[in-house]
Amino acid sequence: MPRGRGSSVSTHEKPNVDAAVDSDKDNSRHKRSAYLLLGLFILFLHGSWSVYRMQFANLPLPLGAEQAGKRGFSEASALKHVKYLTGLGPHAVGSDALDLAVQYVYAEAEKIKKTAHWDVDVQLELFHTDIGANRLAGGLFKGKTLLYSDLKHVILRIVPKYLPEAEENLILVSSHIDTVSTTGGAGDCSSCVGVMLELARGVAQWAHGFKSGVLFLFNTGEEEGLDGAHSFITQHHWRNSVRFAVDLEAMGISGKSTLFQGTHQWALESFAAVAKYPSAQIATQDVFRSGAIKSATDFQIYQEVAGLPGLDFAYTDTTSVYHTKNDKIELLTPGSLQHNGENMLAFLLHAASSPKFMKDAHQAKQESTEQNNAIFFDILGKYMVVYPQRLATMFHNSIIFQSLLIWGTSLLMGGRPGLVSFGIACLSIILTLIFSIFLPVVVAFSLPHICPFPVPFVGNPWLVIGLFGSPALLGAFIGQRFGFILLKRHIQEVYSRTKPGLTGNTMDYIVGLEAERWIFKSGFVQWLIVLILGTYLKVGASYIALIWLVSPAFAYGLMEATLTPVRSPKQLKVFTLVLALAVPVMSSAGLFIRLVDVMVGSIVRADRNPGGLPDWLGNVVVAVAIAIVVSFTFVYLLSYVHISGAKKTLLSVLCAFFGLALVLVSSGIVPAFTEDIARSVNVVHVVDTTRMNDGNTEPLSYVSLFSNMPGKLTQELMDLRGEEFSCGRNMTTDFVTFTVKYGCRSYKGSNAGWSKSEVPVLHVESDSAADHARRTVVSVDTKSSTRWSLAINMQEIDDFTVQVDSDKLVQLGGKSEVDGWHTIQFAGGKNAPTKFQLTLFWSSNATQASPKEANAEDPPLLVKLRTDVNRATPMVETVLEKLPRWCAAFGKSTSPYTLAFLTALPVDI
């Protein structure tokens, strides 16, 4: 790094005291005031928040139909579609509401066909899928086979007339009509369907000038495991004409539709060139693909199964409402649909009109995706930056090499004193990070013991500023302060030998200036380490580390560095700090805030096996994330505090913010949840028929209450008095796709609302052995249920097939497992089959259950089955009515409906 004034503590320097300071009185006068430091902190924080608002909350004005015109995009028109679809309530696969939703989309597509430009050919199909099997390689779907049947999709193809080749070169725009059973899905994804219908209307007026066609796929079955996209890409006769895929999704509701996954540089550059309001972050792609966010989109099908290049967009505002009743149109921010629609319309018009775009799409099939990877991000929602991953790696390596060279040269010139100072500066980085993490983690562990809820800030995310941000900043300062003190002691020892003319306050002041510069430059070291790690691991968001390294280093070199080693250090200029942080704040502060916001919102569904995570874990994850951001981004600013009168002021302000936040959450003045941001609480009537295979004639029936959010259900039970619920870790329920490890049960009124005719049946048709290979055929009858999950014990079974009538749906081979089980999930429409044949091929290492295990209360199981019925029994309705309004059921592909039947076969069949 650039050599600063007094940046080394060489023993060859001669004292030049008069050039450094005039008198002890001047030393005191040159101290930075508390007001100056407070102003810098306010400027930094306000600037970061302003960047966030501009980057993620600055939405375009919604346009009416007349304002948009015949060829433009109107949010008002798209919103009409969203209102109708959400008005249907939850429309899950197999429901009457989904049939109505599909009919509505088809009817609206017919209107588009009738009003299209006379030189545009519009083809409309209601595609009814065959039964199919989907087995993806990784992500959420490892160890699973996804089956589907009787799905209906609306497909709208728009091509120019008199250009037959356009029919063979289609750009796919896809989203899903269906929702989970717990929400009307205003955000996920009725908003996407509304945008697509309005886009199709506009495209139908422009397509006469296209070189390729546009195909709009309104699919169903996405929420059950991406079944809709898979059925289209494997069954429909237009599938082989698709060259490029655009997927529209939602992981929250409203805000900007952000590009969070992209496959090829040319595709990203095409979007960047025409998007009116670009919103794109490769950091979200890094997080999503790392598995930190337990979710998937149809884009995985288009990329993994079809091998298509493409772009994936999603809403990420207010992720806490995802898949709950609060995904409602009232929370849809004005301008959100307009933002998505105008960007998409501009992109489709450009891509479909460009011969080069389709040529690049054709070539992408033959090229490695990794070779075409690119870095992409937007700046303040106004500009989008795209450049190749290869260029980024070369540039990063160049900066790393130059940094190491400059640091190495500087340390050689500084000799042993400089090397020791560098070591202490590095130690200050470690201390800063440790203390920054330690204090908020202590708070995180304490919150479950002093607050009504373990995670008391989900309903009001701004509370994390006081609860975790303040302790993190205080800890960062304490850690850095230790490093500063150690540096002063070392430098003072060196100066006492090399500059004997310095004494008293003058010595202390100059030593402080030298230590301040080392602390400031320690920020270069920490970001250099992050850049090295990010480049080595090929993390796309490594550009952030590059900016936080290069910009402050440039500012320091421009304003502070000198090639004259004999000059004593001077105080760092305030302008140096402003210049150093301007670009980093503008480029990444908004992203940091958004990632923390998404993390807070995701806690409501973090516990995939309810009761399986400690109550404090969600707090700790958020606390550590905030601490890391604080310690890394405040390193430069905090270095200005040590030689100032602001230390006590900073301590007082941070303690005040923390104390206020703690009082608000511990007293319940600010509620942990609200009616709009609710705690996930599911109510399921369980009919457990597992023991009926052991000769028991009556199933076990009860109502189960559980939450995907860490914490007990104490507060909820206060509203359920009289319903005879008992809670504890002994109330476990194995729902096949997950296990409730802490929950509540009530047997009151549990025999009403279901009948034995709905109980699924697992029947062993045959069990034979030939050539030392054992084979068991099991018939599966799910009765009235067309949504079920079946798990197979892969420690006993080597392979299996699934057959429907005479068709073998699942072939031998290619089975993976998770925790020793392979899970089959089935979802279908009303006419989906309910009878299957499962053939099990036993492993040569399979072990028979011992007599002790066979007679045990819970003998080992070979096959587990759960069937779901989307119906609320009387007891479930009662519980749902009594639950507090700040509770909401959370749904996903692995969640049971409100009525679930359980059965199983033991290993010793």
KOLTOR-206229 format. One record per residue (C-alpha): residue in three letters; x, y, z. Coordinates in steps of 0.001 Angstrom, whole numbers, plus 524288, in hexadecimal, padded with zeros to 5 digits. Layout:
// residues N
alaXYZ...
//
This chain:
// residues 909
met800008000080000pro8046F80E147FE25arg80E7D81258807D5gly808C281C7E810F7arg80F06827548187Cgly8157582068823AAser80F7A813CE81ED7ser81B9980C72822E6val822DD80D7582F8Eser8307080C37829E5thr83BF480D5F83332his842DD8159D828EAglu839868211D82A06lys83E7782D7F83053pro835F9835498399Casn82EE18407A8335Fval826198446983E67asp823708527983AA0ala81E0F84E6182D5Bala814448459E833BCval80E8E84DEB83E9Fasp8103285B7B843F2ser80CF5859958523Aasp805AB8512885BDAlys7FA8185AC085AEBasp7F9938584684C35asn7F90B849A684EB2ser7ECEF84B3B856D8arg7E713854B384D35his7E93084B53841C7lys7E10D840C084838arg7D4B983DB384086ser7C86C842278475Dala7BD558393384B2Ftyr7B44E841278427Aleu7BCE383EB48369Eleu7BD3C830178390Eleu7AEA682FB483BB8gly7AC80836C082EDFleu7B4FC82CE0827B3phe7AD618218782D85ile7A07F827E3829E7leu7A57C82A8B81C30phe7A9E481C6B81AADleu79D3D8168081FDAhis7943282000818E2gly79BC281E1D80C52ser79A8D80F5E80D85trp78BE98102D80FD9ser78A33819B38048Aval7917F8106E7FB9Etyr788AC805487FFFFarg77C5E80D227FD84met780FC811827F035gln785A8804067EC3Bphe77A697FBB77F123ala76EC18046F7F45Aasn76EDA80EB57E9A4leu763EB809A97E0F1pro75E3E80F907D46Eleu750CC815AF7D45Dpro745FF80BF87D103leu73FAC80E577C3CCgly7316180CD87C04Cala72CEB806497B3C9glu72B41813397AC9Cgln738788185D7B107ala73F6A80BEE7ACCAgly7389580B6E79FCBlys736497FFB279751arg744B27FBE4796DCgly749317FF887A485phe748697F9357B1D4ser73DCD7FD0F7BB78glu73EB77F9467C9BBala730517FC627CB5Fser72CDD7F21F7C121ala7360C7E80A7C6FEleu730A07EAD67D484lys722EB7E70B7D00Fhis727E87D95E7CD59val72EC07D8C27DA88lys7224B7DCFD7E188tyr71A377D27F7DB08leu723FE7C7A17DDAEthr7262A7CB397EBEDgly717737CC8F7ED89leu716767BE007EB09gly71DF97BB6A7F784pro7281F7B0927F7F1his7284E7A93B7EB0Bala730D479D5D7ED0Cval73233792057E390gly725CC789F37E33Bser71CFA794A27E8AFasp710B779A687E28Bala716BA7A7DE7E436leu7222E7A4197DB7Dasp718D679F967D0E7leu712607ACF77D171ala71F9A7B3B57D108val723B67ABF37C502gln716C47AEEC7BE60tyr718877BD6C7C134val7265A7BDD07BBA8tyr721D47B6627AF94ala716837BFCC7AD7Fglu71F8E7CB9B7AEB8ala729207C55B7A53Eglu71E077C3A879B80lys71B6A7D24C79C42ile729C37D4C97993Alys728CC7CBCD78D83lys71CE27D2F978856thr722DE7E080789D0ala730837DD52784A6his736957E4B877943trp731BE7DFA076C22asp73F7F7DB8876829val741777D3BE77498asp73E037C57477637val7395B7C1BF783DFgln737B17B37578774leu730DB7AFDA79437glu730B47A28179AB5leu72B5E79CB67A733phe73591792357A958his731587865C7B151thr73D5077EDF7B5E8asp73F9D770607B642ile744A3769DE7C278gly7531D76C9D7C447ala75EEB76AEF7CD0Basn768D1775537D07Earg7759A771FE7D741leu77ECB77D977D865ala78CFC77BF87DC05gly78EE4785507E734gly78A377906C7EF97leu77D8678E307F6B9phe77AA4782347EE7Dlys785E7779617F230gly7807276C677F6AClys7732876ED47F05Dthr76AFA76A6C7E4F7leu75FFD773BF7E159leu7540E76E017DA9Etyr748C67758C7D49Fser73C6D773637CCCEasp7309677A987C784leu736BD7882E7C756lys73174792DD7BE86his7397979DEF7B8ADval735B87A9837B04Bile73F767AB747A529leu73F5C7B76579C70arg7487C7B80F790B8ile74A437C502789C0val751C17C53877CE5pro7520C7CDF6770DFlys74A357C94076544tyr7516D7C5CC758C7leu75DEE7C26E7604Cpro75D987B3B37627Dglu76B3E7B33076896ala7664C7BB5077400glu75E107AFA877832glu76A8B7A7CC77A14asn771477B24C7821Dleu769647B58C78E24ile76C437BD7A79A53leu7652D7B7507A5C1val75F347BFF07B04Cser75A7F7B7967BB8Dser753C37B86F7C8A6his749D87B0987D057ile73B707B24D7D328asp73A7F7A8FB7DEACthr73D0F7ACA77ECCDval73F957A5097F929ser733997A1AB80124thr735D27AC7580B1Bthr735497B8C9802D6gly72E777BFD07F7CFgly73C077C2B87F26Eala73B747D10A7EEBBgly74A317D1527EDD0asp74D0E7C2F77EB49cys749567C3227E0BAser73CA87C9B77DCA7ser744A57D60E7DAD2cys74D0B7CEC27D0F7val7411A7C9897C9C9gly73B367D7277C941val747E87DCB07C3DDmet748CA7D1D07B9BCleu73AE57D3EB7B4D6glu73D707E26D7B335leu74A857DF8E7ACBDala743FD7D62E7A347arg73A0D7E0A979FB5gly744F77EA2E79C9Aval74D897E05579583ala741FC7DC7F78CE5gln7420B7EA6E787B8trp750AB7EA86784C7ala7538D7DCC378007his751C07DF9877183gly75FB27E4F3771A0phe765AD7D99377930lys770187D0427743Dser76C2D7C60C77E48gly75FEE7C297785F1val75C127C41E79417leu755717B92D79B91phe74E547BC097A84Bleu74CE47B04A7B145phe743127B1977BC6Fasn745C17A4C57C34Dthr7404479DBA7CF20gly74744794A97D874glu752FD79D5B7DB38glu7503579D987E9B9glu7503D78EBC7EA2Fgly75E2F78D5D7E564leu75F79794B97D867asp7566B78ABB7D218gly7502E7943E7C889ala75CE7798897C23Bhis761AD78A7C7C1B1ser75541785967BB26phe75611790357B0CCile7647878E887ADD9thr7633077FB07ACC4gln755B777DFD7A6A1his750F37899079E9Fhis75317789B178FF3trp7586C797B979039arg762FB7947F79A18asn76D9E7920778FE5ser76B7279F7D789F5val76ED67A6A779688arg77C787ACCA79621phe77C437B5C97A1E4ala774C67B60E7AEC2val770507C13C7B775asp76A877BD5E7C491leu7628E7C6A87CCFFglu761AA7C35B7DB6Eala75F517C8F97E8F5met765D67C6077F5F5gly75E657D1017FC7Eile754B17DAF37F7F2ser756AE7E7257EFC4gly762807EFF17EEF3lys76B5C7EECB7E33Eser76BE07E25F7DB4Cthr77A5F7DF917DC4Fleu7827B7D7AF7D2D5phe788B07CDE27DC11gln78CF37C30C7D2DBgly7929F7C3C47C53Ethr79A1F7B9F67BD18his7A15C7C1237B24Egln7A84B7CE107B09Etrp7A1927D1597A3CAala794207CF5B7A9E6leu797717D7F67B582glu79CF17E2727AC83ser790937E20B7A450phe788437E4917B04Eala791787EF157B569ala7912A7F6327A868val782787F8467A840ala77D337F7217B625lys7771D804147BA3Btyr778918016B7C8C4pro7833B7F71F7CA1Cser7838A7EF6A7D6C0ala78D727E46F7D6EBgln7965E7DE747E132ile79FC87D3417DF3Aala7A1127D2C57EE0Cthr793477CD467EED4gln7971C7C2F87E4D0asp7A2A77BF3D7ED5Bval799FE7BE107F95Cphe78F347B6BD7F231arg7983F7ACD57EBEFser79FA27AA967F89Dgly7934E7A49C7FE69ala7925B7AEC680930ile784B07B1E580423lys77CD37A5438040Eser7750F7A7C07F7CBala774B97A4C87E949thr76E987AA7E7DD12asp76A827A5737CFBFphe7774A7AAF07CAB3gln77DF779ECE7D031ile775CC7966D7C6FFtyr778B579ED07BB1Bgln7872979EDD7BE2Bglu789567910F7C365val77FA1789157BB62ala77E99790E87AEC1gly78C257970B7AEE6leu786A67A4527AB3Dpro78D547B1607AD5Agly784DA7BB1D7B477leu781F57C5077BF00asp77AD67C3707CBF2phe773BF7CEB97D2AAala76D3A7CF7F7DFF7tyr766B47D8D57E970thr76DBA7D8AD7F685asp766E97E3287FE9Dthr760B37DECE80B7Cthr7650E7D0A880A70ser75EBE7CDD38179Eval751557CCF481101tyr755F87C2A380751his74C4A7B73C8064Fthr743707BC8081101lys736167C30981133asn73CFE7D03981149asp741877CEB58035Alys7360D7D77580002ile733537E22D7F660glu732947ECAA800F0leu7414A7EB4C802E8leu7445A7EC717F470thr74BCD7F9437F321pro74739802647E836gly75149802727DD5Eser755FD7F47A7DF82leu74ED27EEC27D3DBgln752337FAA27CB96his760A67F8AB7CE9Dasn760407EA647CAD1gly757C47EC717BEF3glu75F567F79C7B8CAasn76C4D7F0A37BA78met766F67E4027B4CCleu760067EA7A7A969ala76C437F1E07A57Cphe7745D7E57E7A67Aleu76AE37DD0D79EACleu769957E726793E4his778547E813792E4ala77B1A7D967793B8ala7705B7D51C78A62ser7743D7DF5678056ser782B57DC33780A4pro788287D183777AElys794C17D1D777FABphe78D9A7CE9878C4Amet787F57C215786B0lys795087BEA378080asp79B7D7BFDD78DD3ala790BA7B785793C4his793537ACC6789BFgln7A1E37AD1B78C89ala79F977AC7679B29lys79AFC79E61799BBgln7A87179A58794C6glu7B0697A27479E50ser7B3927A0797AC8Ethr7AB977A9417B568glu7B75D7AB517BE21gln7BEF87B16F7B2EEasn7B4337BB807B121asn7B2257BEFA7BF6Cala7B1AB7CD667C241ile7B1A77D6CC7CDA5phe7A5A27DF697CE3Bphe7A0247E99F7D76Dasp798C87F65C7D6DAile79CD0803947DC0Fleu791E980ADB7E30Cgly787DA804317DA6Blys78C0E80D0E7CF32tyr7972C806037C889met79AC17F7C77C702val7A8C07F2ED7C650val7ABFA7E6387BF45tyr7B96F7E0AC7BC84pro7BF087D3077BA7Dgln7C2DC7CA877C5EEarg7CFEA7C8107BF42leu7D2BE7D6A87BEABala7CED97D8007CCE9thr7D8327CD1D7D0D1met7E3607D3457C91Dphe7E0BD7E0C37CED6his7DF697DB867DCA6asn7EC1A7D3EE7DB66ser7F2DA7E02A7D678ile7EE0D7E8357E207ile7F1D57DD617EB76phe7FF7E7DC797E5B8gln801877EB317E5F5ser7FC747EC257F3E2leu805637E16B7F89Aleu810CE7E7AA7F16File80E417F5197F75Ctrp80C517EF90804F7gly818837E73A803BFthr820C47F2AD7FF29ser81B687FB7E809CBleu81E387F1778145Dleu82C177EF4180F5Fmet82E977FDE180FDCgly828AF7FEC781D62gly8313E7F404822B4arg82E0E7EC7082EEEpro8264E7F79A8357Agly81DBD7F8B78297Cleu81BBC7EA0D828FFval817987E9C883743ser80E4F7F534834EFphe808797EDCB82979gly806A77E1CE8320Aile7FFC27E9B283C89ala7F71B7F01783227cys7F3537E28182D7Dleu7F0A27DEB983B8Aser7E7987EA7E83CABile7DFB37E50B83135ile7DDF17D8378385Fleu7DA9D7DEF384532thr7D0F17E7D883E5Eleu7C9EE7DC4783843ile7CA037D43A844C8phe7C4977DF0184D79ser7BB097E368842FFile7B5687D5A484280phe7B66A7D2C985107leu7ADC67DDAA85653pro7A2017DBF084D3Cval7A2EA7CD2484EA6val7A1B67CEBE85D64val7958A7D6D685AE8ala790857CC7D8516Bphe791E87C1D685BAFser78B277CA5F865D6leu77F257CE7385E13pro7779F7C17D85F6Dhis778CA7C2AD86E36ile774387D0C686F9Fcys76A507D26C864A0pro75CCC7CC8586271phe761D77C68E855B6pro76F7E7C15F852AFval770277C9A984653pro769AA7D68084A28phe76D337DEFF83E73val766FD7D87383287gly75B077E14083290asn7639B7ED5A833B2pro770BB7EA6C82D38trp776287F7F683058leu777FD7F32983E57val7841B7EB9983A38ile78B2B7F8A283928gly78A6C7FA68847D5leu78A897EC1C84BE5phe795FF7E78E843A2gly79B457F32E83C07ser79EAD7FB42847FFpro7A5967F03C84F61ala7AC9B7EC64842D1leu7B19E7FA38840B7leu7B55E7FB7584EFEgly7BC787EE7C84E6Dala7C36C7F268841E6phe7C82B7FEE18485Cile7CCB87F7B08548Cgly7D4447EDCC84C89gln7DA3E7F84984416arg7DD4E8004185036phe7E5547F510855C0gly7ECE67F49A84906phe7EEB98035284964ile7F419802CC85759leu7FD827F7C0853F4leu8021F7FF5684816lys8046C80B7B8503Farg80C89803E785A02his814D97FDEB84F61ile816B380A96847D8gln819A18122585443glu8241D808408579Bval82A1C809F984A24tyr8291E818CD84A7Fser82F3D81969857FEarg83B7C8138B851D1thr83B4881A57844ABlys835708278884832pro83A6482B318558Bgly8364E8394B85377leu827F78359C85498thr822A2835CC8626Egly815D483707869DAasn8098483AAE862AAthr810C783CFF8560Emet815EE82F18855E5asp8087D829B48595Etyr801FB831B184EC8ile80B5E82DDE843DBval80B0D81FA4847FAgly7FC368204B84796leu7FCA3825C7839CDglu8057881ACD8355Eala7FCBB8108F83BB9glu7F0AF816C08358Earg7F687815088281Etrp7F9C4806CE82A94ile7EBDE8045282F29phe7E67D80AF882307lys7EF51802D081A57ser7EB4A7F6608214Cgly7DEA57F7D2819B5phe7E6827F5B480D46val7EB947E8EC812C0gln7DE4B7E38B816B2trp7D80E7E686809A4leu7E4017E1318028Aile7E22A7D452809CCval7D3B77D4138061Bleu7D7427D6E37F7EDile7E12D7CBD27F7B0leu7D7777C2207FD6Agly7CC647C6A47F498thr7D4C47C5BE7E864tyr7D9C07B83E7EC06leu7CBEC7B3447EEB5lys7C69B7BA2E7E284val7BC967C1DE7EA3Fgly7B5C17CB4E7E117ala7B4017D5B77EB7Bser7C2C47D6E77ED62tyr7C1CE7E3D67E63Aile7BCD47E97B7F31Cala7C9BB7E64E7F9CFleu7D0E87EC3E7EE48ile7C9997F9167EFB7trp7CB657F9A87FE7Fleu7DA017F76B7FC66val7DD247FFDB7F0A0ser7D4ED80BEF7F3A7pro7DA4580E5E8017Dala7E80C80B007FCF1phe7E6EB814CE7F1E9ala7E1A381F377FB1Etyr7EC9981CA6804C9gly7F70281CF27FA2Cleu7F19F8297A7F470met7EF698310880109glu7F8C082B5C80B13ala804408240980526thr811C2829C880349leu81EBE824F37FE43thr8261182C9E808B4pro828818234E81411val82E5E82D9981D21arg821C18352A81EBFser81A258325B82B0Bpro80BFC82DD482A14lys800BD8372B82986gln7F2778354E82CD1leu7EA4F82E468227Dlys7E205837CD81AEBval7D343836EC81BD0phe7D27A8385080D16thr7DAC982C0580BCCleu7D04082450812D1val7C53282A2A80AC8leu7CC71827767FE23ala7CFED819B6802A8leu7C204815B680603ala7BA2881C927FB6Aval7BB40811E97F10Dpro7BA6F8061C7FA52val7AE3080B73800D7met7A7D880EC07F3E5ser7AACB8015D7EE21ser7A7DF7F8137F952ala7A1707FE4380545gly793CE7FBFF7FFD5leu797087EDC97FCEEphe79BDA7EB6480AD2ile78F377F0E18105Earg786F57E8CB806FEleu78DFF7DC1E80A54val78C057DE69818E9asp77DB37E18781665val77BD67D4E480EB4met782BE7CD5381964val779C87D2F2823E5gly76DBD7CFD881BC6ser772377C1E981978ile772CA7BE95827F4val764087BC6482850arg7660C7AFB8820B7ala773F87AC2F82498asp770E079FE882C6Barg76E637959882214asn76C2578B6082CB8pro764187933783696gly76AC179304843BCgly7776378E0D83DD2leu77ED079ACE83F21pro782887A1AA84BCFasp77A537AD9C84F1Ctrp786367B67584E4Fleu78B6B7B1EA84124gly783D97BB79838A3asn788477C6CB84115val7965F7C2528407Aval796557C120831A7val790FE7CEEA83006ala79A207D43883A94val7A6327CE3E8344Eala7A2547D31B826C3ile7A05D7E0F382BC9ala7ACFD7E0598339Cile7B4E67DC3E827BBval7AF1E7E72F81F7Eval7B1917F12A82A4Bser7BF817ED0582D49phe7C36B7ED0581EFBthr7BCA37F96881A91phe7BF64801F58267Bval7CDF17FEF082730tyr7D1DE80BA38207Bleu7C83D81455827AFleu7CB7580EE483519ser7D9E9811C783312tyr7D67682059833EDval7D08181EDC84182his7DCB581B4D84940ile7E2C6828E0848A3ser7D6818306884B9Fgly7CD8E8349485678ala7C2C182BC285170lys7C5EF81F1085863lys7BCF68212686401thr7B2868270B85B4Bleu7B30E81B4585237leu7B21E8120485DBBser7A67E8196786367val79F0481A1B8568Bleu7A0EC80BA98536Ccys79CF18078B86122ala790F68104D86060phe78CA580A6085364phe78EC87FCAF8587Fgly787BB7FF5F8654Fleu77C188056585E62ala77ACE7F9EB854F1leu77C0B7F02786006val771787F6E8867F8leu768627F74585C41val769857E8A985965ser76A2F7E37E86744ser75E597EB4686BCFgly7564B7E81485FC6ile754187F68A85CDCval758247F37D84EECpro751F57E65484B64ala75A297DB4C84601phe74FCA7D88983BB3thr744B77E00283570glu738C57DC5682DAEasp7406C7DF098212Eile74D247D89182560ala748EC7CC7182CAAarg74F347C0F38335Cser74E087B44F82BC5val745247AAD483311asn73F6879EF482C3Bval733657975983085val732167897E82B2Dhis7283577EF482E70val730487728482E8Eval72AA6764F382CE7asp735C975B9F82FD7thr732B174E1782AA8thr7406D748CC82BEFarg73CF373F1C8369Bmet7314C739D582F01asn73B0773162827C4asp73E9572B73834E8gly730B6726E383719asn72B41732EE83DB1thr71DAA735D8838A8glu71CCC7442583C50pro725E274EC88375Aleu72B8E7593D84012ser724EE7664A83D3Btyr7290B7738B84278val72B06781D683EC1ser73945785E883DC0leu73E03793CD83FEAphe74BE97978083C00ser7541C7A2D48370Fasn75F4E7A3EC82D64met764677AF3283576pro76D077AC5884142gly7664E7AD6B84E5Elys75B8D7A7368564Cleu74D137A96085425thr74A497AEC8861AAgln744537BBA185D33glu73BC37B50985306leu736367AB7B85CE8met731217B6B78652Aasp726E47B8C985A88leu724307AA2D85987arg720017A7B186781gly715B679D4586838glu71A8B7962E85C12glu7227A78CA38645Dphe72FB978E4D85DD3ser73BD27883D863D5cys7493F78C8785F3Egly756E37871F86011arg761CB77FE58595Easn75AA67732C85B7Emet75034777CC851DBthr7584A77407845FFthr751D2770FC83912asp758AE76B4A82D3Aphe75258771C98216Fval75B32769FF8182Athr7612C77639811F0phe764A777C0A81F2Cthr763227792782D9Aval75CB078195837E5lys7660C780EB84374tyr75EA478A8384BE3gly7502178CB784A86cys742DD78C4F850E8arg738007823A8500Dser729AC781E785327tyr7210B775EC8526Flys714B177DC68549Dgly70AB577BA0849B7ser714FC774C884186asn70BFA769EE83CE2ala703787732C83513gly705C37782E82753trp70BCA76C0C82134ser7081175E1281E1Elys70F047510681D74ser70C437507B80EE7glu7169F75B2980D50val721287534C8142Bpro72C0E74FC580A7Bval73015741AB808E8leu73D9073BA780739his73BC372D5E803ADval74687723828012Aglu742A771C8A7F49Bser74E62713907F43Casp75B58711557FAE8ser7648B708147F3ECala772E5704D57F2ACala779A96FF9A7E69Dasp7884C6FE407E417his78AE3703EF7F180ala78379710507EDA9arg7776F713D07F568arg76C6571B4C7EF10thr76023720A07F597val7545C726047EE5Eval74BF472F957F5FCser73F18735327F145val73CB27433A7F54Easp72EBE748457F606thr72DDA756987FA04lys71EF5756647F98Eser719BB764187F733ser726EA76ADF7F86Athr72E3076FA17EC6Aarg73943775857F45Atrp7420F76C847FC01ser74FF676A0080087leu7562A75CA9801E6ala7639C759E18079File76B8274D9580519asn775F77488B80E4Fmet782197480480598gln789FE7411B80FFDglu781917353B80D50ile77DB7737B17FF23asp787867385A7F41Fasp77E2573D497E999phe76FC673E407E63Athr7661F740D47DB41val758C37474E7DB3Egln74E55742D67D1D6val7411C748B97CE85asp7382D73F507C75Aser7415D739567BD54asp74A91744FE7BC6Elys75742744B67C3F9leu75826752A37C8EEval764DA7517F7D099gln76F7B7490F7CAB6leu77AC4742327D15Cgly7872A749C27D460gly78AFD7579A7D7C6lys7857D758057E59Bser78BD8760C67EFA7glu788BC7618E7FE16val788AE76AD88098Basp78A81765638173Egly78835757C1811EDtrp77B0C75AA780B80his7768075D427FDAFthr769CD764F37FCFDile75F937648C7F254gln7566A7703B7F1B9phe74A3776FBD7E95Bala7411977ADD7E5C6gly7362E77A837DBEAgly7291C77FBA7D7C8lys71BE9779FD7DAC7asn71D4076F707D06Aala72AC276B217D4BEpro72C6075C977D7CDthr72BB5757E97E5D9lys7309674A007E438phe73EDE746A97E205gln747A273AE77E257leu7548A73C147E98Athr75EC8731A67E6F2leu769D4731247F0D2phe776E472AA97EDFDtrp77D78727817FAC9ser78BA472A3C7FD6Bser7949271E887FED7asn798997248C80BDDala78A9B725FD8109Ethr788707212C81E6Egln77C4C71B1C823D7ala776EA721AB82FEBser77A8C71A6A83C2Fpro76F6B714DE84465lys7721B71F7E84E5Aglu7712272A2A843EFala76520723FE83DC4asn75E12723E584ACCala762AD7317F84E8Dglu7590A73C9284FA0asp75F667433B843D7pro7650D7387B83B15pro76D8773CC982F80leu7657B740B8823A4leu7673D73CBA81591val75D8B7460780F29lys756A07521A8149Aleu74AEF7588180E0Carg743B97654681068thr737AA768F2808AAasp73216776B680908val7241377B5D8080Dasn72185789E880665arg7164B78A7E80FF6ala714FD7907581D78thr70E8D787B28277Cpro705C078DE0831E6met7109778DCF83C0Aval71A48793F38329Cglu7107A79EA282F4Cthr70E8F7A16083DBBval71D2A7A27984024leu71F4C7AB1F83455glu714967B45D838CBlys71A427B55284680leu7287C7B730842CDpro72D777C5318445Aarg72CEC7CD958382Dtrp73BBE7CE798385Dcys73C667BFED83510ala73C2E7BABB82734ala73DC67AD418215Aphe749D57AB5C818F9gly7493E7A29480D0Flys7534579C3580440ser75463790357FBA1thr757DA787A780733ser74D6278D0C81066pro7411F7851B8132Ctyr7339C78A788109Cthr72A6C78C8E81C19leu726C877E1281BE1ala7319D773FD81AFDphe731657652681B96leu73D9875D9F81FABthr7409474F5D81D7Aala74C95746C781C0Bleu7522C7393C819DEpro75C3A733C782363val7690372DE581ED1asp76475720BE823ADile758E471FCC81A6B
//
